[in-house]
């Protein structure tokens, strides 16, 4: 009977020892998991900001392209004798707004690098999204509206005929 108690006692000690060992190792593995989770979250936030930056760059490039086409059209109308001073002034304002949008995008990229290095990247992402991204969006919308107004002015100031930029073909 003593032998049974001794075996039972040894089993309990072994069981408690293994539980204590597992319990002692659990926080270390949880900390490792938390670190990898934080790194994954940081990478996801970085990817989201990079996608925003790409989106803004594409939109700004599109506005620049449109402004270039409008500038070409204004020059053609002026060569043919049309008065496009109001449209030229509005186009210059739109190009200024496009430049401001580029500057805000540069600020967003700087904030992106500080967000990655922040202790709490989720909070920093909120700041980037709410402050810098909204500023870029506001500037892009204002530039787009100015380009639309330029086109409206051009249509109202005697750009008779078609609005194509190609030369008419002779048949």
PyMOL commands that place a pseudoatom at each C-alpha (Angstrom):
pseudoatom trace, name=CA, resn=UNK, resi=1, chain=A, elem=C, hetatm=0, pos=[0.000, 0.000, 0.000]
pseudoatom trace, name=CA, resn=UNK, resi=2, chain=A, elem=C, hetatm=0, pos=[2.867, 2.319, 0.775]
pseudoatom trace, name=CA, resn=UNK, resi=3, chain=A, elem=C, hetatm=0, pos=[4.229, 1.600, -2.641]
pseudoatom trace, name=CA, resn=UNK, resi=4, chain=A, elem=C, hetatm=0, pos=[0.951, 2.708, -4.232]
pseudoatom trace, name=CA, resn=UNK, resi=5, chain=A, elem=C, hetatm=0, pos=[0.957, 5.958, -2.267]
pseudoatom trace, name=CA, resn=UNK, resi=6, chain=A, elem=C, hetatm=0, pos=[4.552, 6.625, -3.171]
pseudoatom trace, name=CA, resn=UNK, resi=7, chain=A, elem=C, hetatm=0, pos=[3.809, 6.037, -6.859]
pseudoatom trace, name=CA, resn=UNK, resi=8, chain=A, elem=C, hetatm=0, pos=[0.713, 8.212, -6.638]
pseudoatom trace, name=CA, resn=UNK, resi=9, chain=A, elem=C, hetatm=0, pos=[2.672, 10.939, -4.870]
pseudoatom trace, name=CA, resn=UNK, resi=10, chain=A, elem=C, hetatm=0, pos=[5.452, 10.742, -7.460]
pseudoatom trace, name=CA, resn=UNK, resi=11, chain=A, elem=C, hetatm=0, pos=[2.866, 10.963, -10.242]
pseudoatom trace, name=CA, resn=UNK, resi=12, chain=A, elem=C, hetatm=0, pos=[1.258, 14.035, -8.665]
pseudoatom trace, name=CA, resn=UNK, resi=13, chain=A, elem=C, hetatm=0, pos=[4.638, 15.700, -8.242]
pseudoatom trace, name=CA, resn=UNK, resi=14, chain=A, elem=C, hetatm=0, pos=[5.509, 14.927, -11.854]
pseudoatom trace, name=CA, resn=UNK, resi=15, chain=A, elem=C, hetatm=0, pos=[2.148, 16.237, -13.014]
pseudoatom trace, name=CA, resn=UNK, resi=16, chain=A, elem=C, hetatm=0, pos=[2.459, 19.418, -10.975]
pseudoatom trace, name=CA, resn=UNK, resi=17, chain=A, elem=C, hetatm=0, pos=[6.028, 19.870, -12.146]
pseudoatom trace, name=CA, resn=UNK, resi=18, chain=A, elem=C, hetatm=0, pos=[5.044, 19.595, -15.790]
pseudoatom trace, name=CA, resn=UNK, resi=19, chain=A, elem=C, hetatm=0, pos=[2.123, 21.993, -15.274]
pseudoatom trace, name=CA, resn=UNK, resi=20, chain=A, elem=C, hetatm=0, pos=[4.464, 24.457, -13.590]
pseudoatom trace, name=CA, resn=UNK, resi=21, chain=A, elem=C, hetatm=0, pos=[6.928, 24.053, -16.433]
pseudoatom trace, name=CA, resn=UNK, resi=22, chain=A, elem=C, hetatm=0, pos=[4.248, 24.626, -19.072]
pseudoatom trace, name=CA, resn=UNK, resi=23, chain=A, elem=C, hetatm=0, pos=[2.884, 27.596, -17.139]
pseudoatom trace, name=CA, resn=UNK, resi=24, chain=A, elem=C, hetatm=0, pos=[6.353, 29.124, -16.884]
pseudoatom trace, name=CA, resn=UNK, resi=25, chain=A, elem=C, hetatm=0, pos=[6.857, 28.791, -20.642]
pseudoatom trace, name=CA, resn=UNK, resi=26, chain=A, elem=C, hetatm=0, pos=[3.411, 30.064, -21.649]
pseudoatom trace, name=CA, resn=UNK, resi=27, chain=A, elem=C, hetatm=0, pos=[4.063, 33.811, -21.237]
pseudoatom trace, name=CA, resn=UNK, resi=28, chain=A, elem=C, hetatm=0, pos=[7.210, 33.613, -23.347]
pseudoatom trace, name=CA, resn=UNK, resi=29, chain=A, elem=C, hetatm=0, pos=[5.357, 31.976, -26.217]
pseudoatom trace, name=CA, resn=UNK, resi=30, chain=A, elem=C, hetatm=0, pos=[2.445, 34.413, -25.871]
pseudoatom trace, name=CA, resn=UNK, resi=31, chain=A, elem=C, hetatm=0, pos=[4.873, 37.323, -26.042]
pseudoatom trace, name=CA, resn=UNK, resi=32, chain=A, elem=C, hetatm=0, pos=[6.360, 35.862, -29.208]
pseudoatom trace, name=CA, resn=UNK, resi=33, chain=A, elem=C, hetatm=0, pos=[2.892, 35.546, -30.692]
pseudoatom trace, name=CA, resn=UNK, resi=34, chain=A, elem=C, hetatm=0, pos=[2.058, 39.106, -29.688]
pseudoatom trace, name=CA, resn=UNK, resi=35, chain=A, elem=C, hetatm=0, pos=[5.226, 40.339, -31.350]
pseudoatom trace, name=CA, resn=UNK, resi=36, chain=A, elem=C, hetatm=0, pos=[4.456, 38.518, -34.575]
pseudoatom trace, name=CA, resn=UNK, resi=37, chain=A, elem=C, hetatm=0, pos=[0.855, 39.751, -34.459]
pseudoatom trace, name=CA, resn=UNK, resi=38, chain=A, elem=C, hetatm=0, pos=[2.039, 43.327, -33.967]
pseudoatom trace, name=CA, resn=UNK, resi=39, chain=A, elem=C, hetatm=0, pos=[4.453, 42.951, -36.868]
pseudoatom trace, name=CA, resn=UNK, resi=40, chain=A, elem=C, hetatm=0, pos=[1.683, 41.574, -39.062]
pseudoatom trace, name=CA, resn=UNK, resi=41, chain=A, elem=C, hetatm=0, pos=[-0.625, 44.426, -38.075]
pseudoatom trace, name=CA, resn=UNK, resi=42, chain=A, elem=C, hetatm=0, pos=[2.140, 46.940, -38.767]
pseudoatom trace, name=CA, resn=UNK, resi=43, chain=A, elem=C, hetatm=0, pos=[2.663, 45.375, -42.204]
pseudoatom trace, name=CA, resn=UNK, resi=44, chain=A, elem=C, hetatm=0, pos=[-1.078, 45.531, -42.978]
pseudoatom trace, name=CA, resn=UNK, resi=45, chain=A, elem=C, hetatm=0, pos=[-1.225, 49.202, -41.986]
pseudoatom trace, name=CA, resn=UNK, resi=46, chain=A, elem=C, hetatm=0, pos=[1.865, 49.920, -44.073]
pseudoatom trace, name=CA, resn=UNK, resi=47, chain=A, elem=C, hetatm=0, pos=[0.209, 48.212, -47.038]
pseudoatom trace, name=CA, resn=UNK, resi=48, chain=A, elem=C, hetatm=0, pos=[-2.958, 50.259, -46.583]
pseudoatom trace, name=CA, resn=UNK, resi=49, chain=A, elem=C, hetatm=0, pos=[-1.028, 53.530, -46.543]
pseudoatom trace, name=CA, resn=UNK, resi=50, chain=A, elem=C, hetatm=0, pos=[1.009, 52.471, -49.574]
pseudoatom trace, name=CA, resn=UNK, resi=51, chain=A, elem=C, hetatm=0, pos=[-2.209, 51.703, -51.444]
pseudoatom trace, name=CA, resn=UNK, resi=52, chain=A, elem=C, hetatm=0, pos=[-3.570, 55.142, -50.501]
pseudoatom trace, name=CA, resn=UNK, resi=53, chain=A, elem=C, hetatm=0, pos=[-0.381, 56.775, -51.743]
pseudoatom trace, name=CA, resn=UNK, resi=54, chain=A, elem=C, hetatm=0, pos=[-0.566, 54.909, -55.054]
pseudoatom trace, name=CA, resn=UNK, resi=55, chain=A, elem=C, hetatm=0, pos=[-4.216, 55.898, -55.460]
pseudoatom trace, name=CA, resn=UNK, resi=56, chain=A, elem=C, hetatm=0, pos=[-3.416, 59.561, -54.841]
pseudoatom trace, name=CA, resn=UNK, resi=57, chain=A, elem=C, hetatm=0, pos=[-0.451, 59.454, -57.237]
pseudoatom trace, name=CA, resn=UNK, resi=58, chain=A, elem=C, hetatm=0, pos=[-2.645, 58.022, -59.997]
pseudoatom trace, name=CA, resn=UNK, resi=59, chain=A, elem=C, hetatm=0, pos=[-5.316, 60.645, -59.405]
pseudoatom trace, name=CA, resn=UNK, resi=60, chain=A, elem=C, hetatm=0, pos=[-2.775, 63.485, -59.427]
pseudoatom trace, name=CA, resn=UNK, resi=61, chain=A, elem=C, hetatm=0, pos=[-1.175, 62.144, -62.607]
pseudoatom trace, name=CA, resn=UNK, resi=62, chain=A, elem=C, hetatm=0, pos=[-4.600, 62.028, -64.246]
pseudoatom trace, name=CA, resn=UNK, resi=63, chain=A, elem=C, hetatm=0, pos=[-5.281, 65.632, -63.269]
pseudoatom trace, name=CA, resn=UNK, resi=64, chain=A, elem=C, hetatm=0, pos=[-1.897, 66.704, -64.646]
pseudoatom trace, name=CA, resn=UNK, resi=65, chain=A, elem=C, hetatm=0, pos=[-2.639, 64.931, -67.908]
pseudoatom trace, name=CA, resn=UNK, resi=66, chain=A, elem=C, hetatm=0, pos=[-6.047, 66.586, -68.149]
pseudoatom trace, name=CA, resn=UNK, resi=67, chain=A, elem=C, hetatm=0, pos=[-4.514, 69.988, -67.410]
pseudoatom trace, name=CA, resn=UNK, resi=68, chain=A, elem=C, hetatm=0, pos=[-2.009, 69.421, -70.211]
pseudoatom trace, name=CA, resn=UNK, resi=69, chain=A, elem=C, hetatm=0, pos=[-4.759, 68.585, -72.682]
pseudoatom trace, name=CA, resn=UNK, resi=70, chain=A, elem=C, hetatm=0, pos=[-6.744, 71.642, -71.612]
pseudoatom trace, name=CA, resn=UNK, resi=71, chain=A, elem=C, hetatm=0, pos=[-3.631, 73.799, -72.027]
pseudoatom trace, name=CA, resn=UNK, resi=72, chain=A, elem=C, hetatm=0, pos=[-3.186, 72.464, -75.555]
pseudoatom trace, name=CA, resn=UNK, resi=73, chain=A, elem=C, hetatm=0, pos=[-6.811, 73.213, -76.377]
pseudoatom trace, name=CA, resn=UNK, resi=74, chain=A, elem=C, hetatm=0, pos=[-6.553, 76.746, -74.988]
pseudoatom trace, name=CA, resn=UNK, resi=75, chain=A, elem=C, hetatm=0, pos=[-3.460, 77.359, -77.125]
pseudoatom trace, name=CA, resn=UNK, resi=76, chain=A, elem=C, hetatm=0, pos=[-5.272, 76.143, -80.265]
pseudoatom trace, name=CA, resn=UNK, resi=77, chain=A, elem=C, hetatm=0, pos=[-8.247, 78.390, -79.613]
pseudoatom trace, name=CA, resn=UNK, resi=78, chain=A, elem=C, hetatm=0, pos=[-5.963, 81.366, -78.961]
pseudoatom trace, name=CA, resn=UNK, resi=79, chain=A, elem=C, hetatm=0, pos=[-4.084, 80.711, -82.209]
pseudoatom trace, name=CA, resn=UNK, resi=80, chain=A, elem=C, hetatm=0, pos=[-7.360, 80.733, -84.099]
pseudoatom trace, name=CA, resn=UNK, resi=81, chain=A, elem=C, hetatm=0, pos=[-8.233, 84.098, -82.532]
pseudoatom trace, name=CA, resn=UNK, resi=82, chain=A, elem=C, hetatm=0, pos=[-10.356, 83.163, -79.527]
pseudoatom trace, name=CA, resn=UNK, resi=83, chain=A, elem=C, hetatm=0, pos=[-10.073, 84.935, -76.181]
pseudoatom trace, name=CA, resn=UNK, resi=84, chain=A, elem=C, hetatm=0, pos=[-9.164, 82.394, -73.523]
pseudoatom trace, name=CA, resn=UNK, resi=85, chain=A, elem=C, hetatm=0, pos=[-7.782, 84.648, -70.784]
pseudoatom trace, name=CA, resn=UNK, resi=86, chain=A, elem=C, hetatm=0, pos=[-10.374, 83.621, -68.187]
pseudoatom trace, name=CA, resn=UNK, resi=87, chain=A, elem=C, hetatm=0, pos=[-9.829, 79.953, -68.981]
pseudoatom trace, name=CA, resn=UNK, resi=88, chain=A, elem=C, hetatm=0, pos=[-6.050, 80.413, -68.780]
pseudoatom trace, name=CA, resn=UNK, resi=89, chain=A, elem=C, hetatm=0, pos=[-6.361, 82.058, -65.360]
pseudoatom trace, name=CA, resn=UNK, resi=90, chain=A, elem=C, hetatm=0, pos=[-8.587, 79.261, -64.091]
pseudoatom trace, name=CA, resn=UNK, resi=91, chain=A, elem=C, hetatm=0, pos=[-6.208, 76.644, -65.509]
pseudoatom trace, name=CA, resn=UNK, resi=92, chain=A, elem=C, hetatm=0, pos=[-3.293, 78.303, -63.705]
pseudoatom trace, name=CA, resn=UNK, resi=93, chain=A, elem=C, hetatm=0, pos=[-5.283, 78.124, -60.464]
pseudoatom trace, name=CA, resn=UNK, resi=94, chain=A, elem=C, hetatm=0, pos=[-5.988, 74.438, -61.101]
pseudoatom trace, name=CA, resn=UNK, resi=95, chain=A, elem=C, hetatm=0, pos=[-2.305, 73.752, -61.733]
pseudoatom trace, name=CA, resn=UNK, resi=96, chain=A, elem=C, hetatm=0, pos=[-1.461, 75.504, -58.461]
pseudoatom trace, name=CA, resn=UNK, resi=97, chain=A, elem=C, hetatm=0, pos=[-3.932, 73.250, -56.660]
pseudoatom trace, name=CA, resn=UNK, resi=98, chain=A, elem=C, hetatm=0, pos=[-2.368, 70.200, -58.307]
pseudoatom trace, name=CA, resn=UNK, resi=99, chain=A, elem=C, hetatm=0, pos=[1.017, 71.355, -56.986]
pseudoatom trace, name=CA, resn=UNK, resi=100, chain=A, elem=C, hetatm=0, pos=[-0.466, 71.736, -53.509]
pseudoatom trace, name=CA, resn=UNK, resi=101, chain=A, elem=C, hetatm=0, pos=[-1.896, 68.222, -53.741]
pseudoatom trace, name=CA, resn=UNK, resi=102, chain=A, elem=C, hetatm=0, pos=[1.584, 66.931, -54.597]
pseudoatom trace, name=CA, resn=UNK, resi=103, chain=A, elem=C, hetatm=0, pos=[3.003, 68.740, -51.560]
pseudoatom trace, name=CA, resn=UNK, resi=104, chain=A, elem=C, hetatm=0, pos=[0.336, 67.213, -49.318]
pseudoatom trace, name=CA, resn=UNK, resi=105, chain=A, elem=C, hetatm=0, pos=[1.135, 63.792, -50.772]
pseudoatom trace, name=CA, resn=UNK, resi=106, chain=A, elem=C, hetatm=0, pos=[4.790, 64.323, -49.848]
pseudoatom trace, name=CA, resn=UNK, resi=107, chain=A, elem=C, hetatm=0, pos=[3.659, 65.147, -46.294]
pseudoatom trace, name=CA, resn=UNK, resi=108, chain=A, elem=C, hetatm=0, pos=[1.609, 61.943, -46.281]
pseudoatom trace, name=CA, resn=UNK, resi=109, chain=A, elem=C, hetatm=0, pos=[4.670, 59.929, -47.289]
pseudoatom trace, name=CA, resn=UNK, resi=110, chain=A, elem=C, hetatm=0, pos=[6.704, 61.501, -44.472]
pseudoatom trace, name=CA, resn=UNK, resi=111, chain=A, elem=C, hetatm=0, pos=[3.940, 60.678, -41.996]
pseudoatom trace, name=CA, resn=UNK, resi=112, chain=A, elem=C, hetatm=0, pos=[3.923, 57.126, -43.335]
pseudoatom trace, name=CA, resn=UNK, resi=113, chain=A, elem=C, hetatm=0, pos=[7.539, 56.610, -42.327]
pseudoatom trace, name=CA, resn=UNK, resi=114, chain=A, elem=C, hetatm=0, pos=[6.876, 57.969, -38.841]
pseudoatom trace, name=CA, resn=UNK, resi=115, chain=A, elem=C, hetatm=0, pos=[3.788, 55.764, -38.550]
pseudoatom trace, name=CA, resn=UNK, resi=116, chain=A, elem=C, hetatm=0, pos=[5.838, 52.635, -39.154]
pseudoatom trace, name=CA, resn=UNK, resi=117, chain=A, elem=C, hetatm=0, pos=[8.287, 53.609, -36.415]
pseudoatom trace, name=CA, resn=UNK, resi=118, chain=A, elem=C, hetatm=0, pos=[5.554, 54.560, -33.915]
pseudoatom trace, name=CA, resn=UNK, resi=119, chain=A, elem=C, hetatm=0, pos=[4.956, 52.552, -30.763]
pseudoatom trace, name=CA, resn=UNK, resi=120, chain=A, elem=C, hetatm=0, pos=[1.245, 52.352, -31.589]
pseudoatom trace, name=CA, resn=UNK, resi=121, chain=A, elem=C, hetatm=0, pos=[0.975, 52.148, -35.373]
pseudoatom trace, name=CA, resn=UNK, resi=122, chain=A, elem=C, hetatm=0, pos=[-2.828, 51.828, -35.335]
pseudoatom trace, name=CA, resn=UNK, resi=123, chain=A, elem=C, hetatm=0, pos=[-3.181, 55.207, -33.624]
pseudoatom trace, name=CA, resn=UNK, resi=124, chain=A, elem=C, hetatm=0, pos=[-0.613, 56.717, -35.966]
pseudoatom trace, name=CA, resn=UNK, resi=125, chain=A, elem=C, hetatm=0, pos=[-2.517, 55.248, -38.936]
pseudoatom trace, name=CA, resn=UNK, resi=126, chain=A, elem=C, hetatm=0, pos=[-5.651, 57.015, -37.732]
pseudoatom trace, name=CA, resn=UNK, resi=127, chain=A, elem=C, hetatm=0, pos=[-3.752, 60.297, -37.659]
pseudoatom trace, name=CA, resn=UNK, resi=128, chain=A, elem=C, hetatm=0, pos=[-2.338, 59.694, -41.129]
pseudoatom trace, name=CA, resn=UNK, resi=129, chain=A, elem=C, hetatm=0, pos=[-5.726, 58.791, -42.534]
pseudoatom trace, name=CA, resn=UNK, resi=130, chain=A, elem=C, hetatm=0, pos=[-7.692, 61.568, -40.841]
pseudoatom trace, name=CA, resn=UNK, resi=131, chain=A, elem=C, hetatm=0, pos=[-5.210, 64.407, -41.274]
pseudoatom trace, name=CA, resn=UNK, resi=132, chain=A, elem=C, hetatm=0, pos=[-2.898, 63.883, -44.203]
pseudoatom trace, name=CA, resn=UNK, resi=133, chain=A, elem=C, hetatm=0, pos=[-5.078, 61.744, -46.465]
pseudoatom trace, name=CA, resn=UNK, resi=134, chain=A, elem=C, hetatm=0, pos=[-8.023, 64.115, -46.040]
pseudoatom trace, name=CA, resn=UNK, resi=135, chain=A, elem=C, hetatm=0, pos=[-5.792, 67.064, -46.950]
pseudoatom trace, name=CA, resn=UNK, resi=136, chain=A, elem=C, hetatm=0, pos=[-4.649, 65.338, -50.140]
pseudoatom trace, name=CA, resn=UNK, resi=137, chain=A, elem=C, hetatm=0, pos=[-8.222, 64.388, -51.022]
pseudoatom trace, name=CA, resn=UNK, resi=138, chain=A, elem=C, hetatm=0, pos=[-9.422, 67.952, -50.458]
pseudoatom trace, name=CA, resn=UNK, resi=139, chain=A, elem=C, hetatm=0, pos=[-6.694, 69.368, -52.707]
pseudoatom trace, name=CA, resn=UNK, resi=140, chain=A, elem=C, hetatm=0, pos=[-7.386, 66.807, -55.434]
pseudoatom trace, name=CA, resn=UNK, resi=141, chain=A, elem=C, hetatm=0, pos=[-11.113, 67.574, -55.365]
pseudoatom trace, name=CA, resn=UNK, resi=142, chain=A, elem=C, hetatm=0, pos=[-10.444, 71.311, -55.522]
pseudoatom trace, name=CA, resn=UNK, resi=143, chain=A, elem=C, hetatm=0, pos=[-8.076, 70.863, -58.482]
pseudoatom trace, name=CA, resn=UNK, resi=144, chain=A, elem=C, hetatm=0, pos=[-10.632, 68.713, -60.274]
pseudoatom trace, name=CA, resn=UNK, resi=145, chain=A, elem=C, hetatm=0, pos=[-13.356, 71.298, -59.692]
pseudoatom trace, name=CA, resn=UNK, resi=146, chain=A, elem=C, hetatm=0, pos=[-11.077, 74.035, -61.049]
pseudoatom trace, name=CA, resn=UNK, resi=147, chain=A, elem=C, hetatm=0, pos=[-10.387, 71.981, -64.181]
pseudoatom trace, name=CA, resn=UNK, resi=148, chain=A, elem=C, hetatm=0, pos=[-14.114, 71.429, -64.677]
pseudoatom trace, name=CA, resn=UNK, resi=149, chain=A, elem=C, hetatm=0, pos=[-14.704, 75.174, -64.338]
pseudoatom trace, name=CA, resn=UNK, resi=150, chain=A, elem=C, hetatm=0, pos=[-11.944, 75.777, -66.892]
pseudoatom trace, name=CA, resn=UNK, resi=151, chain=A, elem=C, hetatm=0, pos=[-13.694, 73.525, -69.383]
pseudoatom trace, name=CA, resn=UNK, resi=152, chain=A, elem=C, hetatm=0, pos=[-17.027, 75.257, -68.730]
pseudoatom trace, name=CA, resn=UNK, resi=153, chain=A, elem=C, hetatm=0, pos=[-15.377, 78.648, -69.311]
pseudoatom trace, name=CA, resn=UNK, resi=154, chain=A, elem=C, hetatm=0, pos=[-13.791, 77.379, -72.517]
pseudoatom trace, name=CA, resn=UNK, resi=155, chain=A, elem=C, hetatm=0, pos=[-17.121, 76.165, -73.845]
pseudoatom trace, name=CA, resn=UNK, resi=156, chain=A, elem=C, hetatm=0, pos=[-18.741, 79.491, -73.067]
pseudoatom trace, name=CA, resn=UNK, resi=157, chain=A, elem=C, hetatm=0, pos=[-16.005, 81.667, -74.577]
pseudoatom trace, name=CA, resn=UNK, resi=158, chain=A, elem=C, hetatm=0, pos=[-16.386, 80.867, -78.196]
pseudoatom trace, name=CA, resn=UNK, resi=159, chain=A, elem=C, hetatm=0, pos=[-14.706, 77.587, -78.810]
pseudoatom trace, name=CA, resn=UNK, resi=160, chain=A, elem=C, hetatm=0, pos=[-17.070, 76.973, -81.679]
pseudoatom trace, name=CA, resn=UNK, resi=161, chain=A, elem=C, hetatm=0, pos=[-17.090, 73.684, -83.479]
pseudoatom trace, name=CA, resn=UNK, resi=162, chain=A, elem=C, hetatm=0, pos=[-16.035, 70.400, -82.040]
pseudoatom trace, name=CA, resn=UNK, resi=163, chain=A, elem=C, hetatm=0, pos=[-13.974, 70.158, -78.891]
pseudoatom trace, name=CA, resn=UNK, resi=164, chain=A, elem=C, hetatm=0, pos=[-11.522, 67.647, -80.310]
pseudoatom trace, name=CA, resn=UNK, resi=165, chain=A, elem=C, hetatm=0, pos=[-7.850, 68.392, -80.254]
pseudoatom trace, name=CA, resn=UNK, resi=166, chain=A, elem=C, hetatm=0, pos=[-7.135, 66.812, -83.629]
pseudoatom trace, name=CA, resn=UNK, resi=167, chain=A, elem=C, hetatm=0, pos=[-6.898, 68.795, -86.833]
pseudoatom trace, name=CA, resn=UNK, resi=168, chain=A, elem=C, hetatm=0, pos=[-9.787, 68.441, -89.265]
pseudoatom trace, name=CA, resn=UNK, resi=169, chain=A, elem=C, hetatm=0, pos=[-9.081, 66.131, -92.167]
pseudoatom trace, name=CA, resn=UNK, resi=170, chain=A, elem=C, hetatm=0, pos=[-9.426, 67.326, -95.741]
pseudoatom trace, name=CA, resn=UNK, resi=171, chain=A, elem=C, hetatm=0, pos=[-11.257, 64.968, -98.064]
for i in range(1, 171): cmd.bond("trace and resi %d" % i, "trace and resi %d" % (i + 1))
show_as sticks, trace
zoom trace
